[in-house]
């Protein structure tokens, strides 16, 4: 493989101006991720309905009932199963996108999601519900890792931050949708079928239609070039260039090819070698900390509201209002995503999350509960798009998906046990106990990124990875 040709492909992509062509690709990739977010977030909103169905009674939970001794049996086992599946997915299968390409892994992981989630909706015991929840988590974990690598490699360096903010705006639109569906359906039994089952099946069936749309997305030219498939990489890049030139009505500027060679096939061990070892440790600690706040609130918000004295019906209504804020955090980020250093956005987001969660725990007045919930959600989602962009930038193409999968696995593992921990702290110390647990985790995340994270603003992927 010609190192020059590989670098030239990267330079050709990085010099592209903002265009409808690139943003169409970003939106299509994001549509594939919508259902992963739908699946991740429906857990908290359907929890009251699942509990009411008796699925988390000891007799229904089977082997999971043994967790009752530490006060976390019940819905906490469902959250645990979700993130345990995500952890296995990113650890065991996170490398396949580096080996087989971004496009096939991206499209077929969605099929896995559809099958497993569809089967889960028909389960009649908590034990089998948790089993299929685990299986579904394995599939969409791979999808989330691949999306990060895909977007970072297809987007020009000057637009990378905005690309991730738009990606998360699109995917987070799923959250108010699932919250609205839960509010309308969970208290009911349409056609004699539990409302929470309808919420799950709506997501699974809708994903089938999207699968046909996302097959139009091209493979990553960077990945193709790295694997010696220069002709294919050139063909895809040329097609993109022609569309962009037609849009702007002028020739594109000449690419500036940097002498930063990306060669060879990546190996897992490389993420622990210089200069990536420090980044891997830093991102692993950060991921384990940030997810405690992000999903500790999102997955439990209806239950937290109920603990503040709100009825089940009103808790779902207030949760829907809070959920509406989800897409607006990333949308707000489009204004500064590429102007403010990525690590700064992450640290500030974590700080506001911690403060607003403590405020949420110290009020019972519904308007303030909603207001603090909205502030938490906005800051969490600014932090989210920023760190997804950030961690994808810190590694070369040959190990990008592998590295993202590994550091991301710590968030999945932490979230699995955070689901149990939140249930414990909610039982032992109420909402204030949960808030204190989240606030401490946010401080750890701020220290990891703020003290040890490198700068990436406006730099080409190849330069950051060197």
C-alpha positions as CSV (number, residue, x, y, z in Angstrom):
1,X,0.0,0.0,0.0
2,X,1.2,3.5,-0.8
3,X,1.5,5.6,2.3
4,X,1.3,8.7,0.2
5,X,-2.0,7.6,-1.3
6,X,-3.5,6.8,2.1
7,X,-2.5,10.2,3.4
8,X,-3.8,11.9,0.3
9,X,-7.2,10.3,0.9
10,X,-7.3,11.7,4.4
11,X,-6.2,15.1,3.1
12,X,-8.9,15.1,0.4
13,X,-11.6,14.5,3.0
14,X,-10.3,17.1,5.5
15,X,-10.2,19.9,2.9
16,X,-13.9,19.5,2.0
17,X,-16.0,22.6,2.8
18,X,-19.3,22.3,4.7
19,X,-21.8,20.7,2.3
20,X,-25.2,19.0,2.1
21,X,-23.4,15.9,0.8
22,X,-21.4,15.4,4.0
23,X,-24.3,16.3,6.3
24,X,-26.6,13.9,4.5
25,X,-24.1,11.1,5.3
26,X,-23.9,12.2,8.9
27,X,-27.7,12.3,9.3
28,X,-28.0,8.8,7.7
29,X,-25.5,7.4,10.1
30,X,-27.4,9.1,13.0
31,X,-30.6,7.5,11.9
32,X,-29.1,4.2,12.5
33,X,-28.2,5.3,16.0
34,X,-31.7,6.6,16.8
35,X,-32.9,3.1,17.8
36,X,-29.9,2.4,20.0
37,X,-30.7,5.6,22.0
38,X,-34.4,4.6,21.9
39,X,-33.5,1.3,23.4
40,X,-31.0,2.7,25.9
41,X,-33.5,5.2,27.3
42,X,-36.8,3.3,27.2
43,X,-35.7,1.4,30.3
44,X,-36.5,4.2,32.7
45,X,-39.8,5.1,31.1
46,X,-41.2,1.6,31.0
47,X,-40.0,0.7,34.5
48,X,-43.3,1.4,36.3
49,X,-45.2,-0.7,33.8
50,X,-42.8,-3.6,34.0
51,X,-42.9,-3.5,37.8
52,X,-46.7,-3.4,37.7
53,X,-46.7,-6.5,35.5
54,X,-45.0,-8.5,38.2
55,X,-42.0,-9.3,36.1
56,X,-39.6,-8.3,38.9
57,X,-41.2,-10.4,41.7
58,X,-38.7,-13.0,43.1
59,X,-40.6,-15.9,41.6
60,X,-40.3,-14.3,38.1
61,X,-36.7,-13.2,38.3
62,X,-35.2,-16.7,38.7
63,X,-31.4,-16.5,39.2
64,X,-31.6,-12.7,39.4
65,X,-33.7,-13.0,42.6
66,X,-30.5,-13.8,44.5
67,X,-29.6,-10.1,44.3
68,X,-32.4,-9.3,46.8
69,X,-29.9,-9.8,49.7
70,X,-28.3,-6.4,48.8
71,X,-31.6,-4.6,48.1
72,X,-31.1,-4.4,44.3
73,X,-33.4,-7.1,43.0
74,X,-36.2,-5.9,40.8
75,X,-35.9,-3.3,38.1
76,X,-32.2,-2.8,39.0
77,X,-31.6,-6.2,37.4
78,X,-33.0,-5.0,34.1
79,X,-30.6,-2.0,34.1
80,X,-27.8,-4.3,35.1
81,X,-28.6,-6.7,32.2
82,X,-28.7,-3.8,29.7
83,X,-25.2,-2.6,30.5
84,X,-23.7,-6.0,31.1
85,X,-24.7,-6.8,27.5
86,X,-23.2,-3.5,26.3
87,X,-20.0,-4.3,28.1
88,X,-19.7,-7.7,26.5
89,X,-20.5,-6.2,23.1
90,X,-17.8,-3.6,23.2
91,X,-15.1,-5.8,24.8
92,X,-15.7,-9.0,22.7
93,X,-16.9,-7.5,19.4
94,X,-15.7,-3.9,19.5
95,X,-12.7,-4.8,17.3
96,X,-14.7,-6.2,14.4
97,X,-15.3,-2.8,12.8
98,X,-11.5,-2.4,12.5
99,X,-11.3,-5.8,10.9
100,X,-14.3,-6.0,8.6
101,X,-15.1,-2.3,8.0
102,X,-17.5,0.3,9.3
103,X,-20.3,-0.1,6.9
104,X,-21.2,-3.9,7.3
105,X,-20.8,-3.8,11.0
106,X,-22.9,-0.7,11.3
107,X,-25.8,-2.1,9.2
108,X,-25.9,-5.7,10.5
109,X,-25.7,-4.7,14.2
110,X,-29.1,-3.0,13.7
111,X,-30.5,-6.3,12.5
112,X,-29.3,-7.9,15.7
113,X,-31.1,-5.2,17.7
114,X,-34.4,-5.7,15.9
115,X,-34.4,-9.5,16.4
116,X,-33.4,-9.5,20.1
117,X,-35.6,-6.6,21.1
118,X,-38.6,-8.0,19.3
119,X,-38.2,-11.3,21.1
120,X,-37.8,-9.5,24.5
121,X,-41.2,-7.8,24.1
122,X,-42.9,-11.1,24.3
123,X,-41.2,-12.5,27.5
124,X,-43.4,-13.4,30.5
125,X,-40.8,-13.8,33.2
126,X,-38.2,-11.3,34.5
127,X,-35.5,-13.9,34.1
128,X,-36.0,-14.3,30.3
129,X,-36.7,-10.5,29.9
130,X,-33.3,-9.8,31.4
131,X,-31.7,-12.5,29.2
132,X,-32.9,-11.0,26.0
133,X,-32.1,-7.5,27.3
134,X,-28.5,-8.7,27.7
135,X,-28.5,-10.1,24.2
136,X,-29.8,-6.9,22.7
137,X,-27.2,-4.9,24.5
138,X,-24.4,-7.0,22.9
139,X,-25.7,-6.0,19.5
140,X,-26.3,-2.3,19.9
141,X,-23.0,-1.8,21.8
142,X,-21.2,-2.6,18.6
143,X,-23.4,-0.1,16.7
144,X,-22.5,2.7,19.1
145,X,-18.7,2.1,18.8
146,X,-18.9,1.9,15.0
147,X,-20.9,5.2,14.7
148,X,-18.1,7.1,16.5
149,X,-15.4,5.8,14.3
150,X,-17.5,6.2,11.2
151,X,-18.4,9.9,11.8
152,X,-14.8,10.9,12.8
153,X,-13.4,9.4,9.6
154,X,-15.9,10.8,7.1
155,X,-16.0,14.4,8.5
156,X,-13.6,17.2,7.6
157,X,-11.5,18.2,10.6
158,X,-13.0,21.7,10.8
159,X,-16.5,20.2,11.1
160,X,-15.9,17.2,13.4
161,X,-17.3,18.7,16.5
162,X,-20.5,19.9,14.8
163,X,-20.9,16.5,13.1
164,X,-21.0,14.8,16.5
165,X,-23.4,17.5,17.9
166,X,-25.7,17.0,14.9
167,X,-25.4,13.2,15.3
168,X,-26.4,13.3,18.9
169,X,-29.2,15.8,18.2
170,X,-30.8,13.3,15.8
171,X,-30.3,10.3,18.0
172,X,-31.5,12.1,21.2
173,X,-34.7,12.9,19.4
174,X,-35.6,9.4,20.3
175,X,-35.7,10.2,24.0
176,X,-38.8,12.5,24.0
177,X,-40.5,10.1,21.6
178,X,-40.0,7.1,23.9
179,X,-41.0,9.3,26.9
180,X,-44.2,10.4,25.1
181,X,-45.0,6.8,24.1
182,X,-44.4,5.6,27.6
183,X,-46.6,8.4,29.1
184,X,-49.4,7.5,26.7
185,X,-49.1,3.7,26.6
186,X,-47.5,2.4,29.8
187,X,-50.6,3.0,32.1
188,X,-52.8,1.2,29.5
189,X,-53.2,-2.2,27.9
190,X,-54.1,-1.6,24.2
191,X,-55.7,-4.7,22.7
192,X,-55.0,-6.5,26.0
193,X,-51.2,-6.2,25.6
194,X,-49.2,-4.4,28.3
195,X,-48.4,-0.8,27.2
196,X,-44.7,-1.2,27.9
197,X,-44.6,-4.0,25.4
198,X,-46.0,-1.7,22.7
199,X,-43.3,0.8,23.5
200,X,-40.6,-1.8,22.9
201,X,-42.1,-3.2,19.7
202,X,-42.7,0.3,18.2
203,X,-38.9,0.8,18.3
204,X,-38.1,-2.6,16.9
205,X,-40.5,-2.4,14.0
206,X,-39.4,1.1,13.1
207,X,-35.8,0.1,12.9
208,X,-36.6,-2.3,10.1
209,X,-37.6,0.6,7.8
210,X,-34.5,2.6,8.7
211,X,-32.2,-0.4,7.9
212,X,-33.1,-0.1,4.2
213,X,-32.3,3.7,4.2
214,X,-28.9,3.5,5.9
215,X,-27.6,0.9,3.4
216,X,-26.9,4.0,1.1
217,X,-24.0,5.1,3.3
218,X,-20.5,4.5,1.8
219,X,-17.7,2.7,3.5
220,X,-15.0,4.9,5.2
221,X,-12.4,5.8,2.7
222,X,-9.8,6.1,5.4
223,X,-10.5,2.5,6.5
224,X,-10.3,1.3,2.9
225,X,-7.0,3.1,2.2
226,X,-5.5,1.7,5.4
227,X,-6.3,-1.8,4.2
228,X,-4.8,-1.3,0.8
229,X,-8.1,-0.9,-1.0
230,X,-6.9,2.4,-2.6
231,X,-9.0,2.2,-5.7
232,X,-12.3,1.8,-3.7
233,X,-11.2,4.6,-1.3
234,X,-10.4,6.9,-4.3
235,X,-13.8,6.1,-6.0
236,X,-15.8,6.9,-2.9
237,X,-13.8,10.1,-2.2
238,X,-14.1,11.2,-5.8
239,X,-17.9,10.7,-5.8
240,X,-18.1,12.8,-2.7
241,X,-15.9,15.5,-4.2
242,X,-18.0,15.7,-7.3
243,X,-21.2,16.2,-5.4
244,X,-19.6,18.9,-3.2
245,X,-18.2,20.7,-6.2
246,X,-21.6,20.7,-7.8
247,X,-23.1,22.2,-4.7
248,X,-20.6,25.0,-4.2
249,X,-20.2,25.7,-8.0
250,X,-16.4,25.9,-7.9
251,X,-13.4,23.6,-7.9
252,X,-12.2,22.3,-4.5
253,X,-8.9,23.6,-3.1
254,X,-5.9,21.3,-3.4
255,X,-5.4,18.9,-0.5
256,X,-2.5,19.5,1.9
257,X,-0.9,16.1,2.3
258,X,0.9,15.8,5.6
259,X,3.8,13.3,6.1
260,X,2.0,11.4,8.8
261,X,1.9,7.8,7.7
262,X,-0.9,5.5,8.8
263,X,0.2,2.0,8.1
264,X,-0.2,-1.6,9.1
265,X,-3.0,-3.5,10.8
266,X,-3.8,-2.5,14.3
267,X,-3.5,-4.8,17.3
268,X,-5.3,-4.6,20.6
269,X,-2.0,-4.3,22.5
270,X,-1.3,-1.1,20.7
271,X,-3.8,0.9,22.8
272,X,-1.5,0.3,25.8
273,X,1.7,1.4,24.0
274,X,3.1,5.0,23.8
275,X,1.6,7.5,23.2
276,X,-1.8,5.8,23.6
277,X,-1.4,4.2,27.1
278,X,-2.0,7.5,28.9
279,X,-5.0,8.3,26.8
280,X,-6.5,4.8,27.3
281,X,-6.2,5.0,31.1
282,X,-7.5,8.6,31.1
283,X,-10.6,7.7,29.0
284,X,-11.3,4.5,30.9
285,X,-11.5,6.4,34.2
286,X,-13.6,9.1,32.6
287,X,-16.0,6.7,31.0
288,X,-16.6,4.8,34.2
289,X,-17.3,8.1,36.0
290,X,-19.4,10.0,33.5
291,X,-21.9,7.2,32.9
292,X,-22.9,7.1,36.6
293,X,-24.4,10.6,36.1
294,X,-25.6,10.2,32.6
295,X,-27.6,7.0,32.9
296,X,-27.9,7.2,36.7
297,X,-30.4,10.0,36.1
298,X,-31.8,9.1,32.6
299,X,-32.6,5.5,33.4
300,X,-34.1,6.3,36.8
301,X,-35.8,9.7,36.4
302,X,-39.4,8.4,36.7
303,X,-38.4,6.4,39.8
304,X,-36.6,9.4,41.3
305,X,-39.7,11.5,40.8
306,X,-41.8,8.9,42.5
307,X,-39.4,9.0,45.4
308,X,-40.0,12.7,45.6
309,X,-43.7,12.0,46.2
310,X,-44.9,12.3,42.6
311,X,-47.5,9.8,41.5
312,X,-46.7,7.2,38.7
313,X,-48.8,9.0,36.1
314,X,-47.4,12.4,36.9
315,X,-43.9,11.1,37.1
316,X,-44.2,9.9,33.5
317,X,-45.7,13.2,32.5
318,X,-42.8,15.2,34.1
319,X,-40.3,12.7,32.7
320,X,-41.6,13.4,29.2
321,X,-41.2,17.2,29.8
322,X,-37.6,16.7,31.0
323,X,-37.0,14.3,28.0
324,X,-37.9,17.0,25.5
325,X,-34.7,18.8,26.4
326,X,-32.5,15.9,25.2
327,X,-32.1,16.9,21.6
328,X,-31.5,20.6,22.5
329,X,-28.2,20.0,24.3
330,X,-26.4,18.8,21.2
331,X,-28.3,21.4,19.1
332,X,-27.0,24.1,21.4
333,X,-23.6,22.6,20.9
334,X,-23.6,23.3,17.1
335,X,-23.0,26.9,18.1
336,X,-19.6,26.2,19.8
337,X,-18.7,22.6,19.1
338,X,-15.6,23.5,16.9
339,X,-14.9,26.9,18.6
340,X,-14.3,25.7,22.2
341,X,-11.8,23.0,23.0
342,X,-13.5,19.6,23.3
343,X,-12.1,18.8,26.8
344,X,-13.3,22.2,28.1
345,X,-16.9,21.3,27.0
346,X,-16.7,18.0,28.7
347,X,-15.4,19.4,32.0
348,X,-18.0,22.1,32.2
349,X,-20.8,19.7,31.3
350,X,-19.8,17.4,34.1
351,X,-19.7,20.3,36.6
352,X,-23.2,21.5,35.7
353,X,-24.5,17.9,35.9
354,X,-23.2,17.5,39.4
355,X,-24.6,20.8,40.7
356,X,-28.0,20.4,39.1
357,X,-28.4,16.8,40.4
358,X,-27.8,18.0,43.9
359,X,-30.3,20.8,43.4
360,X,-32.8,18.3,42.1
361,X,-32.4,16.2,45.2
362,X,-33.2,19.2,47.5
363,X,-36.5,20.3,46.2
364,X,-40.0,18.8,46.0
365,X,-41.8,21.5,44.1
366,X,-42.7,20.0,40.7
367,X,-41.7,23.1,38.6
368,X,-38.3,23.2,40.1
369,X,-37.9,19.4,39.8
370,X,-38.6,19.8,36.1
371,X,-36.3,22.8,35.7
372,X,-33.3,21.1,37.4
373,X,-34.0,17.9,35.4
374,X,-33.9,20.0,32.2
375,X,-30.6,21.7,33.2
376,X,-29.1,18.3,34.0
377,X,-30.3,16.8,30.7
378,X,-29.0,19.7,28.6
379,X,-25.5,19.7,30.2
380,X,-25.3,15.9,30.1
381,X,-26.0,15.9,26.4
382,X,-23.4,18.6,25.6
383,X,-20.9,16.5,27.6
384,X,-22.0,13.5,25.6
385,X,-21.5,14.7,22.1
386,X,-18.2,16.3,23.1
387,X,-16.7,13.2,24.6
388,X,-17.9,10.9,21.8
389,X,-16.1,13.2,19.4
390,X,-13.1,13.5,21.7
391,X,-12.4,9.8,22.3
392,X,-12.7,9.0,18.6
393,X,-10.0,11.6,17.8
394,X,-7.3,10.3,20.1
395,X,-6.5,7.1,18.2
396,X,-5.4,6.2,14.6
397,X,-7.7,4.6,12.1
398,X,-6.2,1.1,12.4
399,X,-7.2,0.8,16.1
400,X,-9.9,3.5,16.4
401,X,-12.9,1.2,16.9
402,X,-10.9,-1.2,19.0
403,X,-9.8,1.6,21.3
404,X,-13.2,3.2,21.5
405,X,-14.7,-0.1,22.3
406,X,-12.2,-0.7,25.1
407,X,-12.5,2.7,26.8
408,X,-16.2,2.7,26.2
409,X,-16.5,-0.7,27.9
410,X,-15.7,0.9,31.2
411,X,-18.8,3.0,31.0
412,X,-20.8,-0.1,30.2
413,X,-19.3,-2.0,33.1
414,X,-19.8,0.9,35.5
415,X,-23.3,1.5,34.3
416,X,-24.2,-2.1,34.9
417,X,-23.2,-1.8,38.5
418,X,-24.3,1.8,38.8
419,X,-27.9,0.5,38.1
420,X,-27.5,-1.7,41.2
421,X,-25.8,1.1,43.1
422,X,-28.5,3.7,42.3
423,X,-31.2,1.2,43.5
424,X,-29.2,0.7,46.7
425,X,-28.6,4.4,47.4
426,X,-32.2,5.2,46.5
427,X,-33.3,2.6,49.1
428,X,-30.8,3.6,51.7
429,X,-30.5,7.4,51.4
430,X,-33.3,8.5,49.1
431,X,-32.8,10.9,46.1
432,X,-30.1,12.8,48.1
433,X,-28.1,9.6,48.4
434,X,-28.3,9.1,44.6
435,X,-27.4,12.7,44.0
436,X,-24.3,12.6,46.2
437,X,-23.2,9.4,44.5
438,X,-23.5,11.1,41.1
439,X,-21.8,14.3,42.2
440,X,-18.7,12.4,43.4
441,X,-18.5,10.6,40.1
442,X,-18.7,13.9,38.2
443,X,-15.7,15.2,40.1
444,X,-13.7,12.1,39.2
445,X,-14.6,12.6,35.5
446,X,-13.6,16.3,35.5
447,X,-10.2,15.5,37.0
448,X,-9.5,12.7,34.5
449,X,-10.2,14.9,31.4
450,X,-9.1,18.2,32.8
451,X,-5.7,17.1,34.1
452,X,-4.7,14.4,31.6
453,X,-6.6,15.0,28.3
454,X,-4.7,16.4,25.3
455,X,-6.1,19.2,23.1
456,X,-7.7,18.3,19.7
457,X,-9.4,21.5,18.5
458,X,-9.1,21.9,14.7
459,X,-6.5,19.2,14.2
460,X,-6.5,16.5,11.6
461,X,-7.1,13.0,12.9
462,X,-3.7,11.8,11.7
463,X,-1.9,14.7,13.5
464,X,-3.8,14.0,16.8
465,X,-2.9,10.3,16.7
466,X,0.8,11.1,16.3
